[in-house]
Amino acid sequence: MNRPEAIMSDSKKRNALGRGLGALIKDTDVSAASKPLAARPESNINEIPVDQVEVNNFQPRNHFDETALQELSESIKIQGIIQPITVRRLSENKYQLISGERRLRASKLAGLKNIPAYIRTANDQQMLEMALIENIQRENLNPIEIAISYQRMVSECNLKQEELGDRVGKNRSTVTNYLRLLKLPPDIQAALRDNKISMGHARAIITLETTEKQLFVLKEIETKELSVRAVEDLVRQLQHNSPNKETPVAKTSGTGSNAEIVSLQNKLTSHFGTKVNVKSDKQFKGEIKIPFVSAEDLNRILEILNL
């Protein structure tokens, strides 16, 4: 186990990340007298049994890489817990996790009986807010994960965008740009999530007024490996197309291709987050093909189909 001063040094470094979680806790300390359930510490750092900590129902993160967990577990065996978890006390021998589920899981894998923790008092809304902020402060989040966490804070914590910006140390325009990503079609969101396109690509695409044009630009990026600057130029060209010029859209197969089939195909592509192919003859007999690239991708599609 690391020396107490090493733990405190790491805690100080974390405070340099911006207002974030620390600011939320600090803000609620100020109002502790008027809000009995405000998130305030009972003491500094405590050693508590790992089997007395239950997971946080408000945890926004639901996927943990098993290999990374095992690696963290091995590190904990050697170095101990560098950064304490944060919990709230439910009873004398029971705690609920606020942040640090990955550290808690890895500690259990490492066979630890006790874990260093900050113990705080918080109501359900503060639990959700702190869990979301802690999630946002992770370094490996993709833009879509950040956008979803921002949206949850706005809708579930009843925060205005200015308040959200204060919570996470960002200005309102930055928060707005992330939230706008959730208006993009699912397949573009998936490309951004999987690092196939960048935030710059997405910000250019979102200025287009139709899904068809947005999907066309995504296809151009994927096939031609366009830079952000090239995409911005392409978007400007599409925005200045005359009404008489044909809008680029995905093509369909079969003799029954028409505006309705094209529209349907683009809607299905957007809905499933993958390129859907619709074939139809003049009697509208045909087939719909939904491709998948892995077992995980198939399960994702089945979930959308509610199967």
N, C-alpha and C positions, 0 to 999 in steps of 0.2 A: 504494500500500500504506500502511496506517495506521501511525502511529508506534508503537514497542513499548509506550510508556507507555499509549497508548489501548487497545491490546489487553489489557494487564494490568488496566486499569481495568474493562473489560468482564468480564474473568474474575472480578474481585472481586465485581461485581454478581451474577454467576451463583451465587457461593457463598452469597448471601443467600436463595436459593430454598428453603433447607432442607437436610437431610442429603443425600438423593438420591445422585446419581452421585459428587459430590465426597466424600461420606462413605464410600462404598464404596471409593474409591481410598485415602482416608486410613486406613480401617480395615485394609486389606490392607498398607499401608506399615508399620504397627506390627508386623505378623506376618511381615514379609519375611524375617527371619532363620530362622524356623521353616518358612516356606512359600516355597521358591525361586521358584515361579511366580506369587507374589502380584502383583497389579496395581500396580506401582510405576513411577515415571517414570525414564527414563534421563537426561533433562535437562529444562529448562524448556520453551521453545518452539523448534521446529526448522522450517526450510524444507525440504520434501521434494518431489520431482517428483510431479506428479499421476498420471503414467502408471506409477508404481511402487506405487500404492495399489489393492488389490483390494477388492471389496465384501465386506461382512460376511455370512456365511451365516446368522448368527443374527439378522439384522435383522428385528424384528417388524413393521416398516412396509413394505408392498409396493406402495403407491399414491402417486405423486407427481404433483401437478397441474402440467401442462406450462406453463400460463400463469403460475402462481406461480413456477415454476423460471426462466422467462424473465425475469420481473420481478426476481428475486433476482440473476440473471446480470447484468442491466443495472446494478443497484446495486453489485455487486462490481467492475464495470469502473470505477466512479467512486470508491467508498469503500474498495475492497479487502475482505479478509476480516476482519471484526470479531472473530469468535469462532473460534479454531482448532478443527480437527477433532481427534479422538483416535484413534490407531492403535496396533497392536502390531507389533513387528518380527518378520518371518518369516525374513529373511536379510539380507545386507548391503544389497541393493538391492530389497528387497521388503517391503511392509507390508500389513497387513489392517486394514480400517476397524473401529473399535469404535463410534464415534458421529460423526454429521455427514454422512450420505450425501447429504442435500439440498444442503449446502454444497459437497460434492465435485462433485456433478452440475452445479450452477450454475457452479462454477469452470471446469469443462471447457467448458461452453457459452460462458463469457466468454473462453476462450482462454488461461487462465493456465497457465504451465508448472510453477510451484511453488505450494505451499500451506502455510500455517503449521499445525503439528500438535504435539500432545503425543504423545510416543512412550512407550508403556508395555508392560510384560510381563504377559501374562495367559493363563490356561489357558482351555479351551473354556467351562467353566461360568461363569467370571467374564466372558468375552466376552458370553455370553447375558444374564447378569444386568445388566451395564453397558448393553448395548443396550436392554434392556427399561426400565431406569430412565430412560435418556435419552429414550426414547419417551414415558414417562409424564409427563416434565417439560414436554413441549410444551404450549403454552397452548390450542391449538384441538382437543384431544381431546374426543370426546363420551363420556358415561358408559360406553357399551358397550365402546369401545376401551380405556378405563382398566380396566374389569372383566376383559377378555380378557388384558391385560398382567399384571394381578394374578394371574389364574389360572395363567398360564404360569410366573410366578415361584414360585408355590406348588408346582406339579406338576413343572416341569422343573428348577428350582433347589433343590428340596427344602427350601423355607423354610416355617416355621410362620407363622401369621398375625401373631403378635407380632413375629417377625423381619422380616417383610415391612413391617409398620408402621414399624419402625425404619429400614429401608432408604429408604422413600419419605417419611418425616417425617409419617406419619399415625397416629392411634390405631387400636387394633384394631377398634373399632366401625365406624369409617369404612371400613376395609378390608372388613369383613364385609358392610356394606351394599352395596358395589360388587359383591362376589362373588355375592350373592344375586340380583342382576339377571340373571345367566346362567341362573337357573332359570325365568325368565319365558318364555312362548311366543315363538317367533321373530318373529311379527308385532308383538308388543308391544316386543320388543327393537328391531325395525326402526323403529318409531314413535319410540322414544327416541333411536336413532341419528340419525334424520332431523329431530330437534328438533320433532316433532309433539306430543310430550308431554314433560314435565319430569321430573327426578329425583324431585321430590315426588309427582307423579302415579304414577310407577312404584313408589315405596316404599309408597304406599297400596294399589295394585293387588296387590302381591305378598303381602299378608296374607290375601287370599282363598284358600280351600282348593281351588277347582276351576278348571280351564282355562276352562270355560264361563262362569263368573262373571267371570273376568278379561277374557275377550274381550267380554263384554257391556259392562263398564265402559269398555273402550277405545272401543267403538262410541259410547257415550254421550258420551265426551270429544270425539270427532271430530265428532259431529253437533250437539252442544249447546255446544261450546267451554267445558267445565266448568273451573272453577278448581280448584286443589289442595284448597282447603277443601271445595268442593262434592263432589269425588271422595271425600274422607275421610268425609263424611256419607253418601254413597251406599254406600260400602263397609260402614259400620256398619249400615245398613239391611239389606244383603244378608247380613251375618253374623248378624243377629238374626231372619232369616226363620224361621218355624216349619217343621218337617218336612213339613207338609201343603201348604204354599204352593209354587206352581210356581216353579222356579228360572228366571230369565230366560236364554234361550239364543238363539242365532241361528236364524232361521227358514229352512226349506228350501222349495223349490218342488215342486209335483207332488203327486199323490194318494197317493204312497207314503211321505209324510213320517211318520217315527216316531222313537223314541228312538235306534235304531241308526243311522239316516241322519243325525240331528242330531249324534250322537257322531262319526260318520265325517267329517262336514263340518267340525266344529270341529278334529278332529285334522289334517285336511288343511290347513286354514287356518293352524294353528300350525306345521305342518311347512314349508309353502312361504312363510310370512311375507307372505301376501296373502289377500284374501277369496276363498275357494274356494266355488263354488256346486254343490251336488249335487242333481240331479233324479231322481226314481225313481217308477215306478208300483207297483201292488200286486204285480206279478211281478218287481219289482226290476230292471226294464229302465229305462235312463235315460242320463244323461250327467253328466260332471264338467267344469266350466268353471274354468280357472285364468287369471284376467286378468293382464295386464302393462301397464305404463304407459310403457315405453321399451325401446330395444334393450338397454340395460344390465340392466334388470329381467328381460327375456326371457332373456338369457344367464345371469343368476343362477339362474333357474328351471331352465334346461337343465342347469346344473351340478349342481343338486340331483337331477335325473333321471338324471344321469350320461350325458348324450347329447352 
